[in-house]
Amino acid sequence: QVQLVESGGGLVQPGESLRLSCAASGFTFSIYTMGWYRQAPGKQRELVARITSGRTTIYADSVKGRFTISRDNAENTVYLQMNSLKPEDTADYYCNAFLQSSISYWGKGTLVTVSS
């Protein structure tokens, strides 16, 4: 069955870095657009970054220049490198696989906490 398993979250201080990973299985990873979303307490889930099957990327304005999304189709894994983390980056981060509106999968999330 389809699985998206996020890892790499944790507690870091402002200015530090983290790399999130999302291991995918159960579908043809290479043809899907993969995305990272986040949801902070009391807020709606928002797009952080997305990478298409052709490796076109888009980023939320709030993370441009600090975060980098990448994918390894051989390993069925998508990554989110997060640098210069800020307290406002604190959230649950979710991996998404999207093919079309009726075919979209979500992971269970990994918590990132940025605090001194």
Secondary structure as a PSIPRED ss2 file (coil, helix, strand):
# PSIPRED VFORMAT (PSIPRED V4.0)

   1 Q C   1.000  0.000  0.000
   2 V C   1.000  0.000  0.000
   3 Q E   0.000  0.000  1.000
   4 L E   0.000  0.000  1.000
   5 V E   0.000  0.000  1.000
   6 E E   0.000  0.000  1.000
   7 S E   0.000  0.000  1.000
   8 G C   1.000  0.000  0.000
   9 G C   1.000  0.000  0.000
  10 G E   0.000  0.000  1.000
  11 L E   0.000  0.000  1.000
  12 V E   0.000  0.000  1.000
  13 Q C   1.000  0.000  0.000
  14 P C   1.000  0.000  0.000
  15 G C   1.000  0.000  0.000
  16 E C   1.000  0.000  0.000
  17 S C   1.000  0.000  0.000
  18 L E   0.000  0.000  1.000
  19 R E   0.000  0.000  1.000
  20 L E   0.000  0.000  1.000
  21 S E   0.000  0.000  1.000
  22 C E   0.000  0.000  1.000
  23 A E   0.000  0.000  1.000
  24 A E   0.000  0.000  1.000
  25 S E   0.000  0.000  1.000
  26 G C   1.000  0.000  0.000
  27 F C   1.000  0.000  0.000
  28 T C   1.000  0.000  0.000
  29 F H   0.000  1.000  0.000
  30 S H   0.000  1.000  0.000
  31 I H   0.000  1.000  0.000
  32 Y C   1.000  0.000  0.000
  33 T E   0.000  0.000  1.000
  34 M E   0.000  0.000  1.000
  35 G E   0.000  0.000  1.000
  36 W E   0.000  0.000  1.000
  37 Y E   0.000  0.000  1.000
  38 R E   0.000  0.000  1.000
  39 Q E   0.000  0.000  1.000
  40 A C   1.000  0.000  0.000
  41 P C   1.000  0.000  0.000
  42 G C   1.000  0.000  0.000
  43 K C   1.000  0.000  0.000
  44 Q C   1.000  0.000  0.000
  45 R C   1.000  0.000  0.000
  46 E E   0.000  0.000  1.000
  47 L E   0.000  0.000  1.000
  48 V E   0.000  0.000  1.000
  49 A E   0.000  0.000  1.000
  50 R E   0.000  0.000  1.000
  51 I E   0.000  0.000  1.000
  52 T C   1.000  0.000  0.000
  53 S C   1.000  0.000  0.000
  54 G C   1.000  0.000  0.000
  55 R C   1.000  0.000  0.000
  56 T C   1.000  0.000  0.000
  57 T E   0.000  0.000  1.000
  58 I E   0.000  0.000  1.000
  59 Y E   0.000  0.000  1.000
  60 A C   1.000  0.000  0.000
  61 D C   1.000  0.000  0.000
  62 S C   1.000  0.000  0.000
  63 V C   1.000  0.000  0.000
  64 K C   1.000  0.000  0.000
  65 G C   1.000  0.000  0.000
  66 R C   1.000  0.000  0.000
  67 F E   0.000  0.000  1.000
  68 T E   0.000  0.000  1.000
  69 I E   0.000  0.000  1.000
  70 S E   0.000  0.000  1.000
  71 R E   0.000  0.000  1.000
  72 D E   0.000  0.000  1.000
  73 N C   1.000  0.000  0.000
  74 A C   1.000  0.000  0.000
  75 E C   1.000  0.000  0.000
  76 N C   1.000  0.000  0.000
  77 T E   0.000  0.000  1.000
  78 V E   0.000  0.000  1.000
  79 Y E   0.000  0.000  1.000
  80 L E   0.000  0.000  1.000
  81 Q E   0.000  0.000  1.000
  82 M E   0.000  0.000  1.000
  83 N C   1.000  0.000  0.000
  84 S C   1.000  0.000  0.000
  85 L C   1.000  0.000  0.000
  86 K C   1.000  0.000  0.000
  87 P H   0.000  1.000  0.000
  88 E H   0.000  1.000  0.000
  89 D H   0.000  1.000  0.000
  90 T C   1.000  0.000  0.000
  91 A E   0.000  0.000  1.000
  92 D E   0.000  0.000  1.000
  93 Y E   0.000  0.000  1.000
  94 Y E   0.000  0.000  1.000
  95 C E   0.000  0.000  1.000
  96 N E   0.000  0.000  1.000
  97 A E   0.000  0.000  1.000
  98 F E   0.000  0.000  1.000
  99 L E   0.000  0.000  1.000
 100 Q E   0.000  0.000  1.000
 101 S C   1.000  0.000  0.000
 102 S C   1.000  0.000  0.000
 103 I E   0.000  0.000  1.000
 104 S E   0.000  0.000  1.000
 105 Y E   0.000  0.000  1.000
 106 W E   0.000  0.000  1.000
 107 G C   1.000  0.000  0.000
 108 K C   1.000  0.000  0.000
 109 G C   1.000  0.000  0.000
 110 T E   0.000  0.000  1.000
 111 L E   0.000  0.000  1.000
 112 V E   0.000  0.000  1.000
 113 T E   0.000  0.000  1.000
 114 V E   0.000  0.000  1.000
 115 S C   1.000  0.000  0.000
 116 S C   1.000  0.000  0.000
